[in-house]
């Protein structure tokens, strides 16, 4: 049985990235778009850790993945605050309705 | 790594990879936000398993605690606060699905071409042991001190900004 190598992990990351892009492009629910962004960030994290695992001894990839998780948490908090504001103003979470600006 | 573990490694990898990819595409397929969140939870669990397989135990634990425990709860709260009907579905138009699929498959083909044309590094010199929490903690406070401090400031800003933006205004309630 062939052993698991870098290519396997890169392919999983690829499938995750494409799923994330499709989610971002086709969902009309703003929270669905946020979930798509989380998928994309996870794909990036897998890539960083995989290349770190199969390269010569430093821990840059693992550190990048840690900071990706921090950024994803921060981004989700801010995005949900914005969505709550949007919902309070428009009584809807449909991004098609988000076509007006107001100070 | 012992031989018995090596025999089990491909099985574990394919199980986690299947879990990750299948639930990621289930997120794409469903139009219900609650279901999307549950499939996202499964995807995050699968990614945590893949981190375990790459000897990044600390990262896998962080993934489960912060992502599956924190971010996902936040998303579920967001779903509950922004829908009158829990079974609300917002279906995209067919043209939107078509254009989105077209753009995504262009990106996919491009990435596959790039992957086929790239010589990945040889798998020699593996960091077989991985890194333990001790090493990661030391690195965070020495080599990676600047990004560590910057992300601390970022989290403070995010905390204040999210509380400010999500507050109930005096006129609303």
Interface residues (C-beta under 8 A of the other chain):
Chain A: X1 X2 X3 X4 X5 X6 X7 X8 X9 X10 X11 X12 X14 X15 X16 X17 X18 X19 X20 X21 X22 X23 X25 X26 X27 X28 X29 X30 X31 X32 X34 X35 X36 X38 X39 X42 X45 X46 X49 X50 X51 X52 X53 X54 X55 X56 X57 X59 X62 X63 X65 X66 X67 X69 X70 X71 X72 X73 X74 X76 X77 X78 X80 X81 X82 X83 X84 X85 X87 X88 X93 X94
Chain B: X6 X7 X9 X10 X13 X17 X20 X21 X24 X25 X27 X28 X33 X36 X37 X40 X43 X44 X47 X50 X51 X53 X54 X55 X56 X58 X59 X62 X63 X66 X67 X70 X71 X74 X75 X77 X78 X79 X81 X82 X83 X90 X91 X92 X96 X97 X99 X100 X101 X103 X104 X105 X107 X108 X111 X112 X115 X120 X121 X123 X125 X126 X127 X131 X135 X136 X139 X140 X144 X147 X151 X154 X155 X158 X159 X161 X162 X165 X166 X172
